[in-house]
Amino acid sequence: MSAQHEAGVATTHRVVILGAGYAGLSAAIQLACRVKRSEKVQVTLVNAQERFTERLRLHMTATGQRLAELSIPELLEGTGARFERGWVTAVDADAKTVRIDDERVLPYDTLVYALGGVADTAAVPGVEDHAYTLNTAQDAEVLAGRLSRLGGGTVVVVGSGLTGVESAAEIAERHPELNVVLLGRSEPGAAMNPKARAYLRSALDRLGVQVRSGVAVVKVLPGTVELAGGESVAADVVLWTCGTRVSPLAAAAGLTVDEHGRVVTDATLRSVSHPEVYAVGDAAAIRQGYGVMHGTCQGGMPTGVHAAVSIVRELKGKRPKPFRFGYYHTPVSLGRNDAVVQFTHPDDSPRRLHLTGRVAVRYKETVTASPWPTWGRMKKMPASGAFWPRGGRFTRVREA
Ligand SMILES: Cc1cc2nc3c(=O)[nH]c(=O)nc-3n(C[C@H](O)[C@H](O)[C@H](O)COP(=O)(O)OP(=O)(O)OC[C@H]3O[C@@H](n4cnc5c(N)ncnc54)[C@H](O)[C@@H]3O)c2cc1C
């Protein structure tokens, strides 16, 4: 805390936002643009890299496709928000400070915690040492290099969730010389309606992906994965896409977290233990009427915007409003030439309506490309970022 603040004469409210992913950038731009004319609010965004990581496209990076260079400092130009590049190593929730790269210390009055989440590489022995991930852009690039040098052999993708499906399809399409095996507990597209699921499965078959569902990987070894029951599957490369792991910083700071380490929030997205901390995106455990939200970009961006609007309300002496969000779609790419889009009820259960083929490809690409122009619009007109489905009766939380 600054000496000025300790002396009680601070006039500037310092908001520090940790993580410039989909949720953190939404919070930073929305907030900075709403308080631009006020000299009493200072917004600082901290992120490990200056380049924005398009996580929705990391399976493309993993197959050697070049993505646009999206610069976070350039996006923030004109908003008044400051950018600090660095790795957050600690949060001191009592002193209200953040430590960056072990050297810099940033004081805050309000913290927005948006550090995201990654696949869980600690849950199964051998994953840390012998499997590749899509946890960062660098991880995806390392995998791309390995795949391009293989020349033949088997790639085992573990995890039949949507990241596993998109990755298996992309690798099979880009590397027809490789056998691609998709292993997972559930059937690919298990949460889709039967027709959409069947379409997804036929696309994987067409691409030559061998699907094995109902299996659990219990160990990863050099050159093989071991299944529950003792069977081994040969693998020249293993890509791990399962589970969720979040930064340990929130738990270490004494914030109340759930069993996955996500910050437990109240209805307005403030930490239940530290109300001066907002938690958004994949790093937060946010309860809606249908249950705790699962990590997506479609839900993450609204959480960031809502936190920003709530901070502005609090600065004006008003109470923040409850956050409500209902899912509306699950777009899944199946390589570059095919896709399936499942429309959903607000609780993420499938509707009958779905899209396939070229129209689904266009839909998916439009959605994937939309965050950057959305933030550009938000800079000119902050209110344009505040539209998302509230979920109606599905998102009403009943008090116990
Ligand atoms: C291959 C793939 C495909 C996906 N497809 C979809 C999809 O189609 N639709 C969808 O809705 N979701 C999809 N997702 C999920 C989606 O990417 C996440 O839900 C979303 O990125 C969450 O946003 P976030 O802002 O919470 O976190 P992130 O986007 O992960 O951002 C977190 C940021 O914090 C930074 N950070 C983390 N720790 C630190 C630290 N200690 N110090 C400094 N910086 C730090 C990270 O570098 C990152 O920039 C996909 C994910 C993957 C991997």
The ligand as a Tripos MOL2 file, in Angstrom:
@<TRIPOS>MOLECULE
LIG
   53    58     1     0     0
SMALL
NO_CHARGES

@<TRIPOS>ATOM
      1 C1         -8.0760  -25.4790  -27.8680 C.3       1 LIG1
      2 C2         -9.1810  -24.7820  -27.0920 C.ar      1 LIG1
      3 C3        -10.3750  -24.5100  -27.7220 C.ar      1 LIG1
      4 C4        -11.4100  -23.8540  -27.0310 C.ar      1 LIG1
      5 N1        -12.5650  -23.5800  -27.6900 N.ar      1 LIG1
      6 C5        -13.5480  -22.8870  -27.0550 C.ar      1 LIG1
      7 C6        -14.7410  -22.5140  -27.7510 C.ar      1 LIG1
      8 O1        -14.9060  -22.8430  -28.9230 O.2       1 LIG1
      9 N2        -15.6700  -21.7870  -27.0930 N.ar      1 LIG1
     10 C7        -15.5020  -21.3930  -25.7820 C.ar      1 LIG1
     11 O2        -16.3760  -20.7060  -25.2390 O.2       1 LIG1
     12 N3        -14.3930  -21.7330  -25.0860 N.ar      1 LIG1
     13 C8        -13.4100  -22.4850  -25.6830 C.ar      1 LIG1
     14 N4        -12.2760  -22.8140  -24.9960 N.ar      1 LIG1
     15 C9        -12.1790  -22.4140  -23.5830 C.3       1 LIG1
     16 C10       -11.7590  -20.9470  -23.4870 C.3       1 LIG1
     17 O3        -10.5390  -20.7720  -24.1690 O.3       1 LIG1
     18 C11       -11.6080  -20.5250  -22.0230 C.3       1 LIG1
     19 O4        -12.8170  -20.7720  -21.3500 O.3       1 LIG1
     20 C12       -11.2580  -19.0230  -21.9620 C.3       1 LIG1
     21 O5         -9.9750  -18.8060  -22.5070 O.3       1 LIG1
     22 C13       -11.2940  -18.5150  -20.5090 C.3       1 LIG1
     23 O6        -10.9660  -17.1500  -20.5040 O.3       1 LIG1
     24 P1        -10.2100  -16.5150  -19.2570 P.3       1 LIG1
     25 O7        -10.0520  -15.0630  -19.5680 O.co2     1 LIG1
     26 O8        -10.8610  -16.9050  -17.9950 O.co2     1 LIG1
     27 O9         -8.7700  -17.2240  -19.2290 O.3       1 LIG1
     28 P2         -7.6060  -17.2290  -20.3140 P.3       1 LIG1
     29 O10        -8.1080  -16.9220  -21.6630 O.co2     1 LIG1
     30 O11        -6.8760  -18.5040  -20.1030 O.co2     1 LIG1
     31 O12        -6.6770  -16.0130  -19.8540 O.3       1 LIG1
     32 C14        -5.9130  -16.0330  -18.6820 C.3       1 LIG1
     33 C15        -4.7270  -15.1010  -18.8690 C.3       1 LIG1
     34 O13        -4.0120  -15.0140  -17.6320 O.3       1 LIG1
     35 C16        -2.6180  -15.1430  -17.8920 C.3       1 LIG1
     36 N5         -1.9960  -15.6780  -16.6840 N.ar      1 LIG1
     37 C17        -2.2720  -16.8390  -16.0380 C.ar      1 LIG1
     38 N6         -1.5240  -16.9550  -14.9340 N.ar      1 LIG1
     39 C18        -0.7560  -15.8350  -14.8720 C.ar      1 LIG1
     40 C19         0.2000  -15.3270  -13.9510 C.ar      1 LIG1
     41 N7          0.5140  -15.9990  -12.8300 N.pl3     1 LIG1
     42 N8          0.7770  -14.1380  -14.2040 N.ar      1 LIG1
     43 C20         0.4550  -13.4070  -15.3000 C.ar      1 LIG1
     44 N9         -0.4620  -13.8270  -16.2080 N.ar      1 LIG1
     45 C21        -1.0500  -15.0150  -15.9940 C.ar      1 LIG1
     46 C22        -2.5500  -16.0940  -19.0770 C.3       1 LIG1
     47 O14        -1.3030  -15.9680  -19.7300 O.3       1 LIG1
     48 C23        -3.7300  -15.5880  -19.9140 C.3       1 LIG1
     49 O15        -3.3400  -14.5360  -20.7470 O.3       1 LIG1
     50 C24       -11.2380  -23.4810  -25.6550 C.ar      1 LIG1
     51 C25       -10.0150  -23.7630  -25.0120 C.ar      1 LIG1
     52 C26        -8.9870  -24.4090  -25.6980 C.ar      1 LIG1
     53 C27        -7.6750  -24.7010  -24.9810 C.3       1 LIG1
@<TRIPOS>BOND
     1     1     2 1
     2     2     3 ar
     3     2    52 ar
     4     3     4 ar
     5     4     5 ar
     6     4    50 ar
     7     5     6 ar
     8     6     7 ar
     9     6    13 1
    10     7     8 2
    11     7     9 ar
    12     9    10 ar
    13    10    11 2
    14    10    12 ar
    15    12    13 ar
    16    13    14 ar
    17    14    15 1
    18    14    50 ar
    19    15    16 1
    20    16    17 1
    21    16    18 1
    22    18    19 1
    23    18    20 1
    24    20    21 1
    25    20    22 1
    26    22    23 1
    27    23    24 1
    28    24    25 2
    29    24    26 1
    30    24    27 1
    31    27    28 1
    32    28    29 2
    33    28    30 1
    34    28    31 1
    35    31    32 1
    36    32    33 1
    37    33    34 1
    38    33    48 1
    39    34    35 1
    40    35    36 1
    41    35    46 1
    42    36    37 ar
    43    36    45 ar
    44    37    38 ar
    45    38    39 ar
    46    39    40 ar
    47    39    45 ar
    48    40    41 1
    49    40    42 ar
    50    42    43 ar
    51    43    44 ar
    52    44    45 ar
    53    46    47 1
    54    46    48 1
    55    48    49 1
    56    50    51 ar
    57    51    52 ar
    58    52    53 1
@<TRIPOS>SUBSTRUCTURE
     1 LIG1         1 GROUP 0 **** ****
